[in-house]
């Protein structure tokens, strides 16, 4: 690999309801600080100043598409995470809003042939990365304007051919199907604007436009779920579950009714082309809907369906119906920064090849400085997906993958922390594929990650 450089990162979102200002004031009223009879007016003024300061700090610490929800619920696009979700980010208040910055950079050695080199395996030094900035601006008493921008230097740091990842498929390079490699993300991965009008504390209506952006389809994209803080690999079911997170042209309208949100999108079905630095043509030829439900602070559920017209450049006449369902859990973060978070995600693609299923279980147990994380992935890959159609015809292969990893933070500097980690994976596959991939191929990697510290 040629270059290992990256852009500064940092990750944003914090926890606090818009109405917490009222709750804090109530707590102060109900539980006053004991005062001596000789308390001076100067001391009272100091207490008032502290309360005013707390009020100021709470302003703007709300969801990007609701003044009545906490920032922690922000997912990718307009999706929802649990309210307990830990946030790794930097934050800067302005008079009527707030800036948030977040991201991640991995410097790693990636070996996809631990138990022997094959015609399908490879190794690489690379640096997957992304950087995001968001700005919330309050408009009047009940309006909220949101801007976001996301970029990635992947085309430089993992090459335009992407990075080695056994059994991964999707998109193309130099007119050939990318297989056993994860494609790089476009340099411009997101440029969006959204506006929300609060009708009451339990009712919001909102609109969202992205070029590129993310339609209302699927769970939060893998790189925005907490396990992505630790595992630098994309999931094998990416193009079954959340691959529309970079879409050149998307418009969404939605309504929130208390704990439920219903939204619909029209968007461009074609995935990004091979030029990772341009802006692709907007088509608005596809559509989707998503129903989200957060029953409490610990859980986020969603079901969604989308019609995606001609997603693959090399198969322009093939359309896809995609169905997804997911459940995401997050425990509260304790005073030592410890928590558990996990996801269960199902995705189905229906196309000319029939039905292809995928399923994912993932989880992270974060201690003070140490984390342990894992994934189980199941995906049905067609011979065409693996560029093996001439050899095997129209058949599906079941692929199972298990990943286990751990990392530790040796030190941090200010709001940035440095993480050292190691992980290994094993793939279980059909005997028909053994001549190409070997028997139960294993992969592994070691890495250093740079990211923002946990926002408390």
C-alpha positions as CSV (number, residue, x, y, z in Angstrom):
1,X,0.0,0.0,0.0
2,X,1.3,3.4,-1.0
3,X,0.2,5.9,1.5
4,X,-1.0,5.9,5.1
5,X,-2.2,9.3,5.7
6,X,-5.5,10.4,7.1
7,X,-7.6,13.4,8.0
8,X,-8.4,14.6,11.5
9,X,-11.4,12.9,13.0
10,X,-13.7,13.3,15.7
11,X,-17.1,12.1,16.6
12,X,-20.1,13.8,17.9
13,X,-23.4,13.6,19.7
14,X,-24.1,13.8,23.4
15,X,-26.8,12.8,25.8
16,X,-29.5,15.2,26.9
17,X,-33.1,15.8,26.2
18,X,-34.3,19.2,25.0
19,X,-36.6,19.3,28.0
20,X,-33.8,18.5,30.4
21,X,-33.4,22.2,31.1
22,X,-36.8,22.1,32.8
23,X,-35.8,18.9,34.7
24,X,-32.6,20.4,35.9
25,X,-34.4,23.5,37.1
26,X,-36.9,21.2,38.9
27,X,-34.1,19.3,40.6
28,X,-32.4,22.4,41.8
29,X,-35.8,23.7,43.2
30,X,-36.5,20.4,44.9
31,X,-33.0,19.8,46.3
32,X,-31.5,23.2,47.1
33,X,-28.0,23.4,48.4
34,X,-28.0,23.9,52.1
35,X,-27.4,27.5,53.0
36,X,-26.2,29.1,56.2
37,X,-28.1,31.9,57.8
38,X,-25.3,34.3,57.0
39,X,-25.3,33.5,53.2
40,X,-24.4,36.6,51.4
41,X,-26.0,38.1,48.3
42,X,-22.8,37.5,46.5
43,X,-23.1,33.7,47.1
44,X,-26.7,33.8,45.8
45,X,-25.6,35.6,42.7
46,X,-22.9,32.9,42.2
47,X,-25.5,30.2,42.4
48,X,-27.7,32.0,39.8
49,X,-24.7,32.3,37.5
50,X,-24.0,28.6,37.7
51,X,-27.7,27.8,36.8
52,X,-27.5,30.2,33.9
53,X,-24.3,28.6,32.7
54,X,-25.9,25.1,32.9
55,X,-28.9,26.4,30.9
56,X,-26.6,27.8,28.2
57,X,-24.7,24.5,28.0
58,X,-27.8,22.5,27.5
59,X,-29.0,24.6,24.5
60,X,-28.7,22.8,21.2
61,X,-27.9,19.4,22.8
62,X,-30.8,17.7,21.0
63,X,-31.3,15.3,18.1
64,X,-30.5,16.6,14.6
65,X,-34.2,16.2,13.6
66,X,-36.1,16.9,16.8
67,X,-35.9,19.5,19.5
68,X,-37.6,17.0,21.9
69,X,-35.2,14.1,21.5
70,X,-31.6,13.5,22.8
71,X,-28.5,13.7,20.6
72,X,-27.6,10.1,21.4
73,X,-30.5,8.9,19.2
74,X,-28.7,10.3,16.1
75,X,-27.9,7.5,13.6
76,X,-26.7,7.8,10.0
77,X,-29.1,9.8,7.8
78,X,-32.4,10.1,9.6
79,X,-32.2,6.7,11.4
80,X,-32.5,6.2,15.1
81,X,-30.1,4.7,17.7
82,X,-31.0,3.9,21.3
83,X,-30.9,6.9,23.6
84,X,-28.3,5.2,25.8
85,X,-25.8,5.1,22.9
86,X,-22.4,6.4,23.9
87,X,-21.1,9.3,21.9
88,X,-17.5,9.8,20.9
89,X,-17.2,13.4,19.7
90,X,-16.2,17.0,20.0
91,X,-18.8,19.7,20.4
92,X,-18.9,23.5,20.1
93,X,-21.8,25.7,21.1
94,X,-22.8,28.8,19.2
95,X,-25.5,31.4,20.1
96,X,-28.4,29.6,18.5
97,X,-26.9,26.2,17.7
98,X,-24.1,23.7,18.0
99,X,-21.3,22.2,16.0
100,X,-20.5,18.5,16.3
101,X,-17.5,16.7,14.9
102,X,-16.8,13.0,14.8
103,X,-15.0,10.3,12.9
104,X,-12.4,7.5,13.0
105,X,-9.0,6.5,11.5
106,X,-7.4,3.0,11.6
107,X,-3.8,2.4,10.8
108,X,-3.6,-1.3,10.3
109,X,-2.1,-4.4,8.8
110,X,-4.8,-6.5,7.2
111,X,-4.1,-10.2,6.5
112,X,-6.8,-12.2,4.7
113,X,-4.8,-15.4,4.4
114,X,-3.7,-16.4,7.9
115,X,-3.9,-20.2,7.1
116,X,-2.5,-20.0,3.6
117,X,-2.5,-17.9,0.5
118,X,-5.1,-18.7,-2.2
119,X,-6.1,-17.2,-5.5
120,X,-8.7,-15.2,-3.7
121,X,-6.8,-13.9,-0.7
122,X,-4.5,-10.9,-0.1
123,X,-2.8,-8.7,2.5
124,X,-2.5,-5.0,2.8
125,X,-1.3,-2.1,4.9
126,X,-4.0,0.6,4.8
127,X,-6.0,3.2,6.8
128,X,-9.8,3.2,6.6
129,X,-11.1,6.5,7.8
130,X,-14.0,9.0,7.8
131,X,-14.7,12.5,9.1
132,X,-18.0,14.1,9.8
133,X,-19.2,17.6,10.8
134,X,-22.8,18.5,11.7
135,X,-24.4,21.8,12.7
136,X,-27.8,22.3,14.4
137,X,-29.4,25.7,14.3
138,X,-32.6,26.6,16.1
139,X,-35.1,28.5,14.1
140,X,-37.6,30.4,16.2
141,X,-39.1,28.5,19.1
142,X,-40.0,25.2,17.3
143,X,-37.9,25.0,14.2
144,X,-34.6,23.1,13.7
145,X,-32.2,23.4,10.8
146,X,-29.5,20.8,10.3
147,X,-26.5,20.7,8.0
148,X,-24.0,17.8,7.8
149,X,-20.9,16.9,5.7
150,X,-19.0,13.7,5.6
151,X,-15.8,12.9,3.8
152,X,-13.4,10.0,3.5
153,X,-9.8,9.7,2.3
154,X,-10.4,6.0,1.6
155,X,-9.6,6.3,-2.2
156,X,-6.1,7.3,-1.1
157,X,-5.5,5.3,2.1
158,X,-7.1,2.0,1.1
159,X,-6.6,2.6,-2.7
160,X,-9.4,3.0,-5.3
161,X,-9.5,-0.8,-5.5
162,X,-10.5,-1.0,-1.8
163,X,-9.1,-3.3,0.9
164,X,-9.0,-7.2,1.0
165,X,-12.0,-8.8,2.7
166,X,-12.9,-12.4,1.9
167,X,-16.4,-12.9,0.4
168,X,-17.2,-9.2,0.2
169,X,-18.8,-8.1,-3.0
170,X,-20.4,-5.0,-4.5
171,X,-19.5,-2.1,-6.9
172,X,-16.7,-2.3,-9.5
173,X,-13.2,-1.3,-10.3
174,X,-11.9,-0.7,-13.9
175,X,-15.0,-2.3,-15.3
176,X,-14.7,-5.5,-13.3
177,X,-16.8,-6.7,-10.3
178,X,-15.1,-6.0,-7.0
179,X,-15.0,-9.3,-5.1
180,X,-13.2,-10.4,-2.0
181,X,-12.5,-6.6,-1.5
182,X,-14.4,-3.8,0.2
183,X,-14.8,-0.8,-2.1
184,X,-13.5,2.5,-0.8
185,X,-16.1,5.1,0.2
186,X,-16.4,8.2,-2.0
187,X,-14.4,11.3,-0.9
188,X,-17.8,13.2,-0.6
189,X,-19.7,10.6,1.5
190,X,-22.5,13.0,2.6
191,X,-23.7,16.6,2.1
192,X,-27.2,17.0,3.6
193,X,-29.6,19.6,4.8
194,X,-32.7,19.0,6.9
195,X,-35.5,21.0,8.6
196,X,-37.8,19.9,11.4
197,X,-40.9,21.6,12.8
198,X,-42.0,20.7,16.3
199,X,-45.8,20.6,16.6
200,X,-45.6,19.5,20.2
201,X,-43.2,17.6,22.5
202,X,-44.4,14.4,21.0
203,X,-45.0,15.3,17.3
204,X,-42.4,16.4,14.7
205,X,-42.5,16.7,11.0
206,X,-39.3,16.9,9.0
207,X,-37.7,17.0,5.5
208,X,-34.2,15.9,4.5
209,X,-32.2,16.2,1.3
210,X,-28.8,14.8,0.5
211,X,-26.4,14.9,-2.4
212,X,-25.1,12.5,-1.4
213,X,-27.2,11.4,1.5
214,X,-29.0,8.3,2.9
215,X,-32.6,7.3,2.3
216,X,-35.0,5.8,4.9
217,X,-33.9,2.2,4.3
218,X,-32.2,-0.1,6.7
219,X,-30.6,0.3,10.1
220,X,-27.9,3.0,10.8
221,X,-25.0,2.2,8.5
222,X,-22.3,-0.1,9.9
223,X,-19.7,2.7,10.2
224,X,-22.1,4.6,12.5
225,X,-22.9,1.8,14.8
226,X,-20.8,1.6,18.0
227,X,-19.0,-1.7,17.0
228,X,-17.4,0.2,14.1
229,X,-15.4,2.1,16.7
230,X,-13.5,-1.2,17.1
231,X,-13.9,-3.3,14.0
232,X,-12.5,-1.5,10.9
233,X,-14.1,-4.0,8.4
234,X,-17.4,-3.5,6.6
235,X,-20.0,-6.2,7.2
236,X,-20.4,-8.9,4.5
237,X,-24.1,-8.1,4.4
238,X,-23.5,-4.5,3.6
239,X,-25.2,-4.6,0.3
240,X,-28.1,-6.5,1.8
241,X,-28.7,-4.1,4.8
242,X,-27.3,-0.6,4.6
243,X,-25.4,0.0,1.4
244,X,-27.6,3.0,0.4
245,X,-25.9,5.2,3.0
246,X,-24.0,7.0,0.2
247,X,-26.7,7.9,-2.4
248,X,-26.3,10.7,-4.9
249,X,-29.7,12.3,-4.7
250,X,-32.2,11.5,-1.9
251,X,-35.2,13.3,-0.5
252,X,-37.1,12.2,2.6
253,X,-40.2,13.3,4.4
254,X,-41.2,11.9,7.8
255,X,-43.3,12.4,10.9
256,X,-42.6,11.4,14.6
257,X,-45.5,10.5,16.9
258,X,-44.0,10.1,20.3
259,X,-41.9,6.9,20.2
260,X,-42.7,6.0,16.6
261,X,-41.4,7.5,13.4
262,X,-42.6,6.9,9.8
263,X,-40.7,8.2,6.8
264,X,-40.5,7.8,3.1
265,X,-37.8,8.5,0.6
266,X,-37.2,8.9,-3.2
267,X,-33.6,8.5,-4.2
268,X,-31.1,7.4,-6.9
269,X,-30.9,3.6,-7.1
270,X,-27.4,3.5,-8.8
271,X,-24.5,3.0,-6.4
272,X,-21.6,5.4,-6.6
273,X,-19.5,5.0,-9.8
274,X,-15.7,4.2,-9.9
275,X,-14.7,7.9,-9.8
276,X,-14.5,8.5,-6.1
277,X,-14.1,12.3,-6.3
278,X,-17.0,13.4,-8.5
279,X,-20.8,13.9,-7.9
280,X,-22.9,11.3,-9.7
281,X,-26.0,12.1,-11.6
282,X,-29.3,12.4,-9.6
283,X,-32.0,10.1,-10.9
284,X,-34.7,9.8,-8.2
285,X,-35.8,6.5,-9.7
286,X,-36.2,4.5,-6.5
287,X,-38.2,4.7,-3.3
288,X,-38.4,3.3,0.3
289,X,-40.2,3.6,3.6
290,X,-39.1,2.9,7.2
291,X,-40.9,2.5,10.5
292,X,-38.8,3.1,13.6
293,X,-39.8,2.5,17.2
294,X,-37.8,3.3,20.4
295,X,-39.8,1.9,23.3
296,X,-37.3,3.1,25.9
297,X,-33.8,4.4,26.2
298,X,-32.2,1.0,25.7
299,X,-33.7,-0.2,22.4
300,X,-34.2,1.0,18.8
301,X,-36.2,-1.1,16.3
302,X,-36.9,-0.6,12.6
303,X,-38.4,-2.3,9.6
304,X,-38.0,-1.0,6.1
305,X,-38.6,-1.8,2.4
306,X,-37.1,-0.3,-0.7
307,X,-37.3,-0.6,-4.5
308,X,-33.8,0.0,-5.9
309,X,-33.5,0.5,-9.6
310,X,-30.4,-0.7,-11.4
311,X,-28.0,-0.4,-8.4
312,X,-25.0,-2.1,-10.0
313,X,-23.2,-0.4,-12.9
314,X,-22.2,-3.8,-14.5
315,X,-25.8,-5.1,-14.3
316,X,-27.9,-2.1,-15.4
317,X,-31.1,-4.1,-16.1
318,X,-31.2,-5.8,-12.7
319,X,-33.5,-4.1,-10.1
320,X,-33.6,-5.0,-6.4
321,X,-36.3,-5.1,-3.8
322,X,-34.7,-4.8,-0.3
323,X,-36.3,-5.7,3.0
324,X,-34.6,-5.1,6.4
325,X,-35.4,-5.4,10.1
326,X,-33.1,-4.6,13.0
327,X,-32.9,-4.3,16.8
328,X,-30.2,-2.3,18.5
329,X,-29.5,-2.4,22.2
330,X,-27.4,-0.1,24.4
331,X,-26.9,-0.2,28.2
332,X,-26.4,3.0,30.1
333,X,-22.8,4.3,30.3
334,X,-21.6,4.2,33.9
335,X,-19.3,6.7,35.6
336,X,-16.2,4.7,34.5
337,X,-17.3,4.7,30.8
338,X,-18.4,1.1,30.8
339,X,-21.3,-0.2,28.7
340,X,-22.6,-2.9,26.4
341,X,-24.1,-2.4,23.0
342,X,-25.3,-4.9,20.4
343,X,-27.3,-5.3,17.2
344,X,-29.3,-8.0,15.4
345,X,-29.9,-7.2,11.7
346,X,-31.7,-9.0,8.9
347,X,-31.6,-8.0,5.2
348,X,-33.1,-9.6,2.1
349,X,-32.5,-8.8,-1.5
350,X,-35.0,-9.9,-4.1
351,X,-33.8,-9.7,-7.7
352,X,-33.6,-11.9,-10.8
353,X,-31.6,-14.4,-8.8
354,X,-34.4,-14.9,-6.3
355,X,-34.2,-14.2,-2.6
356,X,-30.8,-13.7,-0.9
357,X,-30.8,-13.4,2.9
358,X,-28.3,-12.0,5.3
359,X,-28.2,-11.9,9.1
360,X,-25.8,-10.2,11.5
361,X,-25.2,-10.3,15.3
362,X,-22.7,-8.0,16.7
363,X,-21.7,-6.7,20.2
364,X,-19.2,-4.7,22.1
365,X,-18.4,-4.8,25.9
366,X,-16.5,-1.6,26.7
367,X,-14.6,-1.5,30.0
368,X,-12.7,1.6,31.2
369,X,-9.7,1.1,28.9
370,X,-10.3,-2.3,27.4
371,X,-13.0,-3.5,24.9
372,X,-14.0,-6.9,23.7
373,X,-16.1,-7.2,20.6
374,X,-17.4,-9.8,18.1
375,X,-19.6,-10.4,15.1
376,X,-21.4,-13.4,13.6
377,X,-22.4,-12.9,9.9
378,X,-24.4,-15.0,7.6
379,X,-25.0,-14.1,4.0
380,X,-26.1,-15.9,0.8
381,X,-23.8,-14.9,-2.1
382,X,-24.7,-15.9,-5.6
383,X,-22.1,-17.2,-8.0
384,X,-22.5,-14.0,-9.9
385,X,-21.8,-11.9,-6.8
386,X,-18.5,-13.9,-6.4
387,X,-17.7,-13.7,-10.1
388,X,-18.0,-17.5,-10.4
389,X,-21.1,-17.7,-12.6
390,X,-19.3,-19.3,-15.5
391,X,-18.0,-22.0,-13.3
392,X,-21.0,-22.7,-11.1
393,X,-24.0,-21.2,-12.9
394,X,-26.9,-19.7,-11.0
395,X,-26.4,-21.0,-7.5
396,X,-26.3,-19.5,-4.0
397,X,-23.5,-20.1,-1.5
398,X,-24.0,-19.9,2.3
399,X,-21.2,-18.0,4.0
400,X,-20.8,-17.9,7.8
401,X,-18.2,-15.6,9.4
402,X,-17.1,-15.3,13.1
403,X,-15.0,-12.4,14.3
404,X,-13.5,-11.8,17.7
405,X,-11.3,-8.9,18.7
406,X,-10.1,-6.8,21.6
407,X,-8.4,-3.4,22.0
408,X,-7.0,-1.2,24.7
409,X,-6.4,2.5,25.1
410,X,-2.8,3.1,26.2
411,X,-3.1,6.9,26.4
412,X,-4.9,10.0,25.2
413,X,-4.1,13.6,24.5
414,X,-6.8,16.0,25.3
415,X,-10.0,15.0,23.6
416,X,-8.3,12.4,21.3
417,X,-7.5,8.9,22.3
418,X,-5.3,6.2,20.8
419,X,-6.3,2.6,20.7
420,X,-4.3,-0.5,19.9
421,X,-6.2,-3.6,18.9
422,X,-6.1,-7.1,17.3
423,X,-8.8,-9.3,15.8
424,X,-9.2,-12.6,14.0
425,X,-12.0,-14.1,11.8
426,X,-12.9,-17.5,10.5
427,X,-15.1,-18.2,7.5
428,X,-17.2,-21.4,7.1
429,X,-18.3,-22.1,3.5
430,X,-19.4,-24.7,1.0
431,X,-17.0,-27.5,0.1
432,X,-17.4,-26.4,-3.5
433,X,-15.5,-23.2,-2.7
434,X,-12.6,-24.9,-1.0
435,X,-10.4,-25.1,-4.1
436,X,-10.6,-21.3,-4.4
437,X,-10.6,-20.2,-0.8
438,X,-9.2,-23.1,1.1
439,X,-10.9,-24.9,4.0
440,X,-12.4,-22.5,6.5
441,X,-10.1,-19.5,5.6
442,X,-9.0,-17.3,8.4
443,X,-8.0,-13.7,8.5
444,X,-6.7,-11.2,11.1
445,X,-5.4,-7.7,11.6
446,X,-3.6,-5.5,14.1
447,X,-4.3,-1.8,14.2
448,X,-3.9,1.5,15.9
449,X,-7.0,3.7,16.0
450,X,-7.3,7.4,16.5
451,X,-10.7,8.8,17.6
452,X,-12.3,11.3,20.0
453,X,-12.8,10.4,23.7
454,X,-16.2,9.4,25.1
455,X,-18.4,12.5,25.7
456,X,-19.9,12.3,29.2
